[in-house]
Amino acid sequence: MPFTTEQFFEVFARYNQAIFPWQIIAILAGVMAVALLWRNTRQATAGVLLVLAAMWLVNGIGYHWLHFAPINPIARLFAVVFVAQALLLVWAALARPGLRLTPGNDLVSILGLACIGFAIVIYPALGWLAGHRYPAVPMFGVAPCPTTIFTVGVLLLGDWREVRGLLVIPALWAAIGGSASILLGVPQDLGLVATLGLLAVIAWGHWRGWRAFA
């Protein structure tokens, strides 16, 4: 790894100080997106997808390109991938009229809501318990890992055939971010490992035609 744990958290400190008050805006936007999920309309789904797109764009340009790349050259590639995910979400919002994101009574919806709750509430709580203090801490909506978990949770509330393509990049980041969670001392990022495992089980279940994922 081309950087130390101390450098990693120093990047978050500088990043959070540079973008304030976008952290607050991201939390408010996330709460608004969750509220829209219960509207079950095309307009509400488009609004949710555009919120997710904005988060991925901020992460790609603001975090990866402008702040993480100076200590990790591969972060520029991460930035391109995150911007690509943002564009995919915008495309889904504008050109996928059949896509709806809304909670149901099925197992996948319950798991999706659990991911959403983890990203917004449990993720920062675990960080606090691990001794991480603002500004040297990844924040919801503007840091890659909680944003990825939140995105997966939201997309799992849609029809699998409609959302599976939008889950490829989040799954890739779950693998990358999750693998570094222990090395960098970010226990809350183990949620990425769980998220990746969850996606693998759901994908396998759909492929095998399991009733729970029908």
C-alpha positions in Angstrom: 0.0 0.0 0.0 1.6 3.3 -1.1 0.4 5.3 2.0 0.2 4.9 5.7 -2.8 4.8 7.9 -1.9 8.2 9.3 -1.8 9.6 5.7 -5.1 8.0 4.9 -6.9 9.7 7.8 -5.1 13.0 7.1 -6.6 13.0 3.7 -10.1 12.7 5.2 -9.3 15.6 7.6 -8.2 17.9 4.7 -11.1 16.7 2.5 -13.8 17.3 5.1 -12.4 20.7 5.9 -12.3 21.7 2.2 -15.9 20.6 1.4 -17.7 21.8 4.5 -20.8 22.1 4.7 -21.4 19.4 2.0 -21.4 16.7 4.7 -24.5 18.3 6.1 -26.1 18.6 2.7 -25.3 15.0 1.9 -27.0 13.8 5.1 -30.1 15.9 4.4 -30.2 14.6 0.8 -29.8 11.0 2.0 -32.8 11.4 4.4 -34.8 13.0 1.6 -34.0 10.1 -0.7 -35.1 7.6 1.9 -38.4 9.5 2.3 -38.9 9.5 -1.4 -38.6 5.7 -1.5 -42.1 5.4 0.0 -43.7 7.5 -2.7 -43.5 4.7 -5.3 -43.7 7.0 -8.3 -41.4 7.4 -11.3 -40.6 11.0 -10.3 -39.6 9.8 -6.7 -37.4 7.1 -8.1 -35.7 9.6 -10.5 -35.1 11.9 -7.5 -33.5 9.2 -5.5 -31.3 8.1 -8.4 -30.2 11.7 -8.9 -29.3 12.1 -5.2 -27.1 8.9 -5.5 -25.5 10.3 -8.7 -24.6 13.5 -7.0 -23.0 11.5 -4.2 -20.9 9.4 -6.5 -19.8 12.5 -8.5 -18.7 14.3 -5.3 -16.8 11.1 -4.3 -15.2 10.7 -7.6 -14.0 14.2 -8.2 -13.8 15.7 -4.7 -12.4 12.8 -2.8 -10.6 10.4 -5.2 -9.3 12.9 -7.9 -8.5 16.0 -5.8 -7.6 14.6 -2.4 -6.8 10.8 -2.4 -4.8 10.8 -5.7 -1.8 12.7 -4.2 -1.0 9.8 -1.9 -2.4 7.0 -4.1 -2.0 7.4 -7.9 -4.5 4.6 -8.7 -7.2 6.9 -7.1 -7.5 8.7 -10.4 -8.8 5.4 -11.9 -11.1 5.2 -9.0 -12.3 8.7 -9.8 -13.1 7.7 -13.4 -15.1 4.7 -12.2 -17.0 6.7 -9.6 -17.9 9.3 -12.2 -19.0 6.5 -14.6 -21.3 5.2 -11.8 -22.7 8.7 -11.4 -23.5 8.9 -15.2 -25.1 5.5 -15.1 -27.4 6.6 -12.2 -28.3 9.8 -14.2 -29.1 7.7 -17.2 -31.3 5.4 -15.1 -33.1 8.4 -13.7 -33.8 9.9 -17.1 -34.1 6.9 -19.4 -35.4 4.0 -17.4 -39.2 4.6 -17.0 -39.8 1.0 -15.8 -37.5 1.3 -12.8 -39.1 1.8 -9.4 -37.3 2.0 -6.1 -39.6 1.3 -3.2 -39.6 -1.0 -0.1 -41.6 -4.2 -0.3 -42.3 -7.1 2.1 -39.8 -9.4 0.6 -36.4 -10.5 2.1 -34.3 -8.4 -0.4 -36.2 -5.2 0.6 -35.5 -5.9 4.3 -31.9 -6.5 3.5 -31.8 -3.3 1.5 -33.3 -1.2 4.3 -30.7 -2.8 6.7 -27.9 -1.5 4.4 -29.5 1.9 4.3 -29.7 2.0 8.1 -26.1 0.8 8.5 -24.8 3.5 6.2 -26.6 6.3 7.9 -26.6 5.3 11.5 -24.4 2.3 12.3 -21.4 3.2 10.1 -20.6 6.5 11.9 -21.3 5.0 15.3 -18.8 2.2 14.7 -16.3 4.9 13.6 -16.8 6.8 16.8 -16.4 3.7 18.8 -13.1 3.0 17.0 -11.8 6.4 18.0 -12.3 8.2 14.7 -13.1 11.9 15.3 -14.2 14.6 12.8 -12.7 15.8 10.6 -10.4 12.8 10.2 -13.3 10.4 9.4 -15.2 9.1 6.4 -18.6 10.8 6.3 -21.9 9.6 4.8 -22.5 10.7 1.2 -19.1 12.2 0.7 -16.9 9.3 1.4 -16.8 6.2 -0.8 -17.5 3.4 1.6 -20.7 4.6 3.4 -21.9 5.9 0.0 -21.5 2.5 -1.6 -23.3 0.7 1.2 -26.2 3.2 1.0 -26.3 2.9 -2.8 -26.5 -0.9 -2.6 -29.3 -0.7 0.0 -31.4 1.7 -2.1 -30.9 -0.2 -5.4 -31.9 -3.5 -3.7 -35.4 -1.9 -3.3 -35.8 -2.2 -7.1 -36.5 -5.1 -9.4 -33.3 -7.2 -9.7 -33.4 -7.2 -13.5 -33.6 -3.5 -13.5 -30.9 -2.7 -11.0 -28.3 -5.4 -11.4 -26.3 -3.5 -13.9 -26.2 -0.5 -11.6 -24.8 -2.7 -8.8 -21.6 -3.8 -10.6 -19.5 -0.8 -9.7 -20.7 -0.7 -6.1 -19.8 -4.4 -5.8 -16.3 -3.7 -7.2 -15.8 -0.9 -4.7 -17.1 -3.1 -1.9 -14.4 -5.6 -2.7 -11.6 -3.0 -2.9 -12.7 -1.0 0.1 -13.6 -4.0 2.2 -10.2 -5.6 1.6 -8.4 -2.6 3.0 -10.6 -2.2 6.1 -8.4 -4.2 8.5 -5.1 -2.9 7.1 -6.2 0.7 7.6 -8.0 0.3 10.9 -11.5 1.2 9.6 -13.7 -1.5 11.2 -16.9 0.2 9.9 -15.7 -0.6 6.4 -16.2 -4.3 7.2 -19.8 -3.4 6.3 -18.5 -3.4 2.7 -17.5 -7.1 3.1 -20.9 -7.9 4.4 -22.5 -5.9 1.5 -20.4 -7.8 -1.1 -21.4 -11.1 0.4 -25.0 -10.1 0.5 -24.9 -9.1 -3.2 -23.2 -12.4 -4.1 -25.9 -14.4 -2.3 -28.7 -12.4 -3.9 -27.2 -12.8 -7.4 -26.8 -16.5 -6.8 -30.3 -16.8 -5.5 -31.8 -15.1 -8.5 -29.7 -17.2 -10.8 -30.8 -20.4 -9.1 -34.4 -19.2 -8.9 -34.7 -19.4 -5.1 -38.2 -18.5 -4.0 -36.9 -16.0 -1.4 -35.4 -13.9 -4.2 -38.2 -14.3 -6.8 
